[in-house]
Amino acid sequence: MRKVKPVEVARVSEADVDSALEQLLRKAPADVAGRQKPPASLCLGRIMAIEGPDCVLVAVAGRAEPVRARPMTSITAGDVDSEAVIAFDLGDIDRPVVIGILSASPFGLADRPAELIIKRDRLSFEGLREVVIRCGSASITLTDSGKVLIKGDYVSSRATGTHRVRGGSVQIN
């Protein structure tokens, strides 16, 4: 069995501990970490550039240069130069998160492109009751009961391979 040497323990009064804690708590984050104080929990910034799907550059008050931020929402080229709502992860000014884009018009439609192109391996749209895609008098409706309704003044169906029509019953006219 090893012998353990006794260790001298310094006695500190409760007043000394309270005084040390007060000094630490009074120091601003800039004093502790050598960085600027974090802004309010939310602030406005401006989207400056898109560096990728998970990284955008934002201009934030109190910073001389734009900083990299993580977007919570999809940000497109049309959002560059838009005002954004910025939060800071754990209040750290070096960890900004874009939580939304402010619309320039009261209805959010004026500055959006007239055409939306989405290129992904898979897109998913869900409606609790139905999903409707409409253009003029043509529409495709998917319902929660499993119906697929295709309506139009002229409907064309073509296939380069086998074209099958299956159903419990198939009615033509």
Secondary structure, 3 states (H helix, E strand, C coil): CCCCCCCCCCCCCHHHHHHHHHHHHHCCHHHHHCCCCCCCCEEEEEEEEEEECCEEEEEECCCCCCEEEEECCCCCHHHCCCEEEEEEHHHCCCCEEEEEECCCCCCCCCCCCCCCCCCCCCCCCCCCCEEEEEECCEEEEEECCCCEEEECCCCCCCCCCCCCCCCCCCCCC
